[in-house]
Amino acid sequence: MATLVELMQGSAALTAALAGLLGLLVGSFLNVVIYRLPLMLQREWRSQCLEYLQVDPKKVKTADPVAGHETFNLLKPDSHCPVCQKPVRPWQNIPVLSYLLLGGRCSQCQTKIHWRYPVVEILTALLSALVAWQFGATWACLAALAFTWSLVSLTVIDIDHQLLPDNITLPLLWLGLLLSVTGFGTGVTPADALLGASIGYLSLWSIYWVFKLLTGREGMGYGDFKLLAAIGAWLGWQQLLTVIILSSLTGAVIGITLAVIAGRDKNIPMSFGPYLAVAGFIALIWGDAISNTYISMLVTR
């Protein structure tokens, strides 16, 4: 009797379907990371500042971002309604399905549950299925899934807080370099991964300083440098130009659209991390095809 792995290796559709189901579960956890990690960092930074200033926290008016929870991390406290504090039961925490059955509201106080929770779950499932379809039942698929899930988390956190946490970007960078050495990554050699990380970081770092010297303003954050370095470590230096072009074009189009249609103030900073993440995922799946198409166009001219 064929094992599940053998069945998956013989059927791209089965592999994609199972990856999609896994993506739903992971997407539910990513919602926890997206909500809690910034709050955990804010609490940590607040504590460090008060300790450095030798100030008693009880005498400070600035509220603890997670007041009421002595322990606050990705595991504790258990999921609960932020309004009535009712714990979320396991059967109320089934990805997407529970949201639909509850009508998008808390079962006790009827507070609306944000629509983004099922959207993140569905998006993670679809992206996971696409990765599995592209890479098949391989070690590279598992690596690409981890890369993709990290990009999803970083995208939403940056949209919410204009923050790309080191807790995600740096492990992602080191994991990309490590996988290139072990051979369990996306097929990038150690040399290409190291060059990708270095060039990725230094390219945006250089742009940052040129812009700052010319205008006196900061055009992006250091988190963007680290994210592009991580993408370079995973995809190699060869994909960096594609990522930078795609992210810049996407950012320009969305920025102009928001300014013209939604009346968004052009002086309000925009997060660049989501565009890097989208471009990084596109390069993961179609990067070689895009590069080959561009090279063939140049050759035929």
Contacts in CASP RR format, 6 or more apart in sequence:
PFRMAT RR
TARGET T0000
AUTHOR 0000-0000-0000
METHOD contacts of the structure
MODEL  1
MATLVELMQGSAALTAALAGLLGLLVGSFLNVVIYRLPLMLQREWRSQCL
EYLQVDPKKVKTADPVAGHETFNLLKPDSHCPVCQKPVRPWQNIPVLSYL
LLGGRCSQCQTKIHWRYPVVEILTALLSALVAWQFGATWACLAALAFTWS
LVSLTVIDIDHQLLPDNITLPLLWLGLLLSVTGFGTGVTPADALLGASIG
YLSLWSIYWVFKLLTGREGMGYGDFKLLAAIGAWLGWQQLLTVIILSSLT
GAVIGITLAVIAGRDKNIPMSFGPYLAVAGFIALIWGDAISNTYISMLVT
R
5 137 0 8 1.000
7 14 0 8 1.000
8 14 0 8 1.000
8 15 0 8 1.000
8 18 0 8 1.000
8 136 0 8 1.000
8 137 0 8 1.000
9 15 0 8 1.000
9 136 0 8 1.000
9 137 0 8 1.000
10 137 0 8 1.000
12 132 0 8 1.000
12 133 0 8 1.000
12 136 0 8 1.000
15 132 0 8 1.000
15 133 0 8 1.000
15 136 0 8 1.000
15 137 0 8 1.000
15 141 0 8 1.000
16 129 0 8 1.000
16 130 0 8 1.000
16 132 0 8 1.000
16 133 0 8 1.000
17 129 0 8 1.000
18 132 0 8 1.000
19 128 0 8 1.000
19 129 0 8 1.000
19 131 0 8 1.000
19 132 0 8 1.000
19 141 0 8 1.000
19 145 0 8 1.000
20 125 0 8 1.000
20 126 0 8 1.000
20 128 0 8 1.000
20 129 0 8 1.000
20 132 0 8 1.000
21 125 0 8 1.000
22 128 0 8 1.000
22 145 0 8 1.000
23 121 0 8 1.000
23 124 0 8 1.000
23 125 0 8 1.000
23 128 0 8 1.000
23 129 0 8 1.000
23 145 0 8 1.000
23 149 0 8 1.000
24 95 0 8 1.000
24 96 0 8 1.000
24 121 0 8 1.000
24 122 0 8 1.000
24 124 0 8 1.000
24 125 0 8 1.000
25 95 0 8 1.000
26 124 0 8 1.000
26 128 0 8 1.000
26 149 0 8 1.000
27 95 0 8 1.000
27 120 0 8 1.000
27 121 0 8 1.000
27 124 0 8 1.000
27 125 0 8 1.000
27 149 0 8 1.000
27 152 0 8 1.000
28 93 0 8 1.000
28 95 0 8 1.000
28 121 0 8 1.000
30 120 0 8 1.000
30 124 0 8 1.000
30 149 0 8 1.000
30 152 0 8 1.000
30 153 0 8 1.000
30 156 0 8 1.000
31 116 0 8 1.000
31 117 0 8 1.000
31 120 0 8 1.000
31 121 0 8 1.000
32 74 0 8 1.000
32 79 0 8 1.000
33 74 0 8 1.000
33 153 0 8 1.000
33 157 0 8 1.000
34 120 0 8 1.000
34 153 0 8 1.000
34 156 0 8 1.000
34 157 0 8 1.000
34 160 0 8 1.000
36 72 0 8 1.000
36 73 0 8 1.000
36 74 0 8 1.000
37 74 0 8 1.000
37 153 0 8 1.000
37 157 0 8 1.000
37 165 0 8 1.000
37 167 0 8 1.000
37 168 0 8 1.000
38 157 0 8 1.000
38 160 0 8 1.000
38 161 0 8 1.000
38 163 0 8 1.000
38 165 0 8 1.000
39 65 0 8 1.000
39 66 0 8 1.000
39 72 0 8 1.000
40 66 0 8 1.000
40 72 0 8 1.000
40 73 0 8 1.000
40 74 0 8 1.000
41 163 0 8 1.000
41 165 0 8 1.000
41 167 0 8 1.000
42 65 0 8 1.000
43 64 0 8 1.000
43 65 0 8 1.000
43 66 0 8 1.000
43 72 0 8 1.000
46 62 0 8 1.000
46 64 0 8 1.000
46 65 0 8 1.000
47 57 0 8 1.000
50 56 0 8 1.000
50 57 0 8 1.000
50 60 0 8 1.000
57 64 0 8 1.000
66 72 0 8 1.000
69 76 0 8 1.000
69 77 0 8 1.000
71 77 0 8 1.000
78 87 0 8 1.000
78 88 0 8 1.000
79 87 0 8 1.000
79 88 0 8 1.000
79 93 0 8 1.000
80 86 0 8 1.000
80 87 0 8 1.000
80 88 0 8 1.000
81 88 0 8 1.000
81 106 0 8 1.000
81 108 0 8 1.000
81 109 0 8 1.000
81 111 0 8 1.000
82 111 0 8 1.000
83 106 0 8 1.000
83 109 0 8 1.000
83 111 0 8 1.000
84 106 0 8 1.000
84 108 0 8 1.000
84 109 0 8 1.000
84 111 0 8 1.000
86 106 0 8 1.000
86 107 0 8 1.000
86 108 0 8 1.000
86 109 0 8 1.000
91 98 0 8 1.000
92 98 0 8 1.000
92 102 0 8 1.000
92 107 0 8 1.000
95 118 0 8 1.000
95 121 0 8 1.000
95 125 0 8 1.000
96 118 0 8 1.000
96 121 0 8 1.000
96 122 0 8 1.000
99 113 0 8 1.000
99 117 0 8 1.000
99 118 0 8 1.000
100 118 0 8 1.000
102 113 0 8 1.000
104 112 0 8 1.000
104 113 0 8 1.000
104 115 0 8 1.000
105 111 0 8 1.000
105 112 0 8 1.000
105 113 0 8 1.000
106 113 0 8 1.000
116 156 0 8 1.000
120 152 0 8 1.000
120 156 0 8 1.000
123 152 0 8 1.000
124 148 0 8 1.000
124 149 0 8 1.000
124 152 0 8 1.000
127 148 0 8 1.000
127 152 0 8 1.000
127 281 0 8 1.000
128 145 0 8 1.000
128 148 0 8 1.000
128 149 0 8 1.000
130 285 0 8 1.000
131 141 0 8 1.000
131 144 0 8 1.000
131 145 0 8 1.000
131 148 0 8 1.000
131 284 0 8 1.000
131 285 0 8 1.000
132 141 0 8 1.000
132 145 0 8 1.000
134 141 0 8 1.000
134 144 0 8 1.000
134 285 0 8 1.000
135 141 0 8 1.000
135 144 0 8 1.000
135 186 0 8 1.000
139 183 0 8 1.000
139 184 0 8 1.000
139 185 0 8 1.000
140 184 0 8 1.000
140 185 0 8 1.000
140 186 0 8 1.000
140 187 0 8 1.000
142 184 0 8 1.000
143 176 0 8 1.000
143 179 0 8 1.000
143 184 0 8 1.000
143 185 0 8 1.000
143 186 0 8 1.000
144 185 0 8 1.000
144 186 0 8 1.000
144 284 0 8 1.000
146 175 0 8 1.000
147 172 0 8 1.000
147 176 0 8 1.000
147 186 0 8 1.000
147 234 0 8 1.000
147 284 0 8 1.000
148 281 0 8 1.000
148 284 0 8 1.000
150 168 0 8 1.000
150 172 0 8 1.000
150 230 0 8 1.000
151 277 0 8 1.000
151 280 0 8 1.000
151 281 0 8 1.000
152 277 0 8 1.000
153 168 0 8 1.000
154 164 0 8 1.000
154 165 0 8 1.000
154 168 0 8 1.000
154 169 0 8 1.000
154 227 0 8 1.000
154 273 0 8 1.000
154 274 0 8 1.000
154 277 0 8 1.000
155 273 0 8 1.000
155 274 0 8 1.000
155 277 0 8 1.000
155 278 0 8 1.000
157 163 0 8 1.000
157 164 0 8 1.000
157 165 0 8 1.000
157 168 0 8 1.000
158 164 0 8 1.000
158 271 0 8 1.000
158 273 0 8 1.000
158 274 0 8 1.000
158 277 0 8 1.000
159 271 0 8 1.000
159 274 0 8 1.000
162 269 0 8 1.000
162 271 0 8 1.000
164 221 0 8 1.000
164 223 0 8 1.000
164 224 0 8 1.000
164 226 0 8 1.000
164 227 0 8 1.000
164 273 0 8 1.000
166 223 0 8 1.000
166 226 0 8 1.000
169 223 0 8 1.000
169 226 0 8 1.000
169 227 0 8 1.000
169 229 0 8 1.000
169 230 0 8 1.000
170 226 0 8 1.000
170 230 0 8 1.000
172 227 0 8 1.000
172 230 0 8 1.000
172 233 0 8 1.000
172 234 0 8 1.000
173 197 0 8 1.000
173 226 0 8 1.000
173 229 0 8 1.000
173 230 0 8 1.000
173 233 0 8 1.000
176 185 0 8 1.000
176 188 0 8 1.000
176 193 0 8 1.000
176 230 0 8 1.000
176 233 0 8 1.000
176 234 0 8 1.000
177 190 0 8 1.000
177 193 0 8 1.000
177 194 0 8 1.000
177 197 0 8 1.000
177 233 0 8 1.000
179 185 0 8 1.000
179 186 0 8 1.000
179 234 0 8 1.000
180 187 0 8 1.000
180 188 0 8 1.000
180 189 0 8 1.000
180 190 0 8 1.000
180 192 0 8 1.000
180 193 0 8 1.000
180 194 0 8 1.000
180 233 0 8 1.000
181 190 0 8 1.000
185 234 0 8 1.000
186 234 0 8 1.000
186 235 0 8 1.000
186 284 0 8 1.000
188 233 0 8 1.000
188 234 0 8 1.000
188 235 0 8 1.000
188 236 0 8 1.000
192 236 0 8 1.000
192 237 0 8 1.000
192 238 0 8 1.000
193 232 0 8 1.000
193 233 0 8 1.000
193 234 0 8 1.000
193 236 0 8 1.000
194 233 0 8 1.000
195 236 0 8 1.000
195 237 0 8 1.000
196 229 0 8 1.000
196 232 0 8 1.000
196 233 0 8 1.000
196 235 0 8 1.000
196 236 0 8 1.000
196 237 0 8 1.000
196 240 0 8 1.000
197 229 0 8 1.000
197 230 0 8 1.000
197 232 0 8 1.000
197 233 0 8 1.000
198 229 0 8 1.000
199 232 0 8 1.000
199 237 0 8 1.000
199 240 0 8 1.000
200 225 0 8 1.000
200 228 0 8 1.000
200 229 0 8 1.000
200 231 0 8 1.000
200 232 0 8 1.000
200 237 0 8 1.000
200 240 0 8 1.000
201 225 0 8 1.000
201 226 0 8 1.000
201 228 0 8 1.000
201 229 0 8 1.000
203 228 0 8 1.000
203 240 0 8 1.000
203 244 0 8 1.000
204 220 0 8 1.000
204 224 0 8 1.000
204 225 0 8 1.000
204 228 0 8 1.000
205 225 0 8 1.000
207 220 0 8 1.000
208 218 0 8 1.000
208 219 0 8 1.000
208 220 0 8 1.000
208 221 0 8 1.000
208 225 0 8 1.000
211 217 0 8 1.000
211 218 0 8 1.000
211 219 0 8 1.000
212 218 0 8 1.000
212 219 0 8 1.000
219 269 0 8 1.000
220 272 0 8 1.000
221 272 0 8 1.000
223 273 0 8 1.000
224 272 0 8 1.000
224 273 0 8 1.000
224 276 0 8 1.000
227 273 0 8 1.000
227 276 0 8 1.000
227 277 0 8 1.000
228 240 0 8 1.000
228 243 0 8 1.000
228 244 0 8 1.000
228 276 0 8 1.000
231 239 0 8 1.000
231 240 0 8 1.000
231 243 0 8 1.000
231 276 0 8 1.000
231 280 0 8 1.000
231 283 0 8 1.000
232 239 0 8 1.000
232 240 0 8 1.000
232 243 0 8 1.000
234 284 0 8 1.000
235 243 0 8 1.000
235 280 0 8 1.000
235 283 0 8 1.000
235 284 0 8 1.000
235 287 0 8 1.000
238 291 0 8 1.000
239 280 0 8 1.000
239 283 0 8 1.000
239 287 0 8 1.000
239 291 0 8 1.000
242 279 0 8 1.000
242 282 0 8 1.000
242 283 0 8 1.000
242 287 0 8 1.000
242 290 0 8 1.000
242 291 0 8 1.000
243 276 0 8 1.000
243 279 0 8 1.000
243 280 0 8 1.000
243 283 0 8 1.000
244 279 0 8 1.000
245 279 0 8 1.000
246 275 0 8 1.000
246 278 0 8 1.000
246 279 0 8 1.000
246 280 0 8 1.000
246 282 0 8 1.000
246 283 0 8 1.000
247 272 0 8 1.000
247 273 0 8 1.000
247 275 0 8 1.000
247 276 0 8 1.000
247 278 0 8 1.000
247 279 0 8 1.000
247 280 0 8 1.000
248 275 0 8 1.000
250 275 0 8 1.000
250 278 0 8 1.000
250 279 0 8 1.000
251 270 0 8 1.000
251 272 0 8 1.000
251 275 0 8 1.000
254 275 0 8 1.000
255 264 0 8 1.000
255 270 0 8 1.000
258 264 0 8 1.000
259 266 0 8 1.000
282 290 0 8 1.000
283 290 0 8 1.000
END
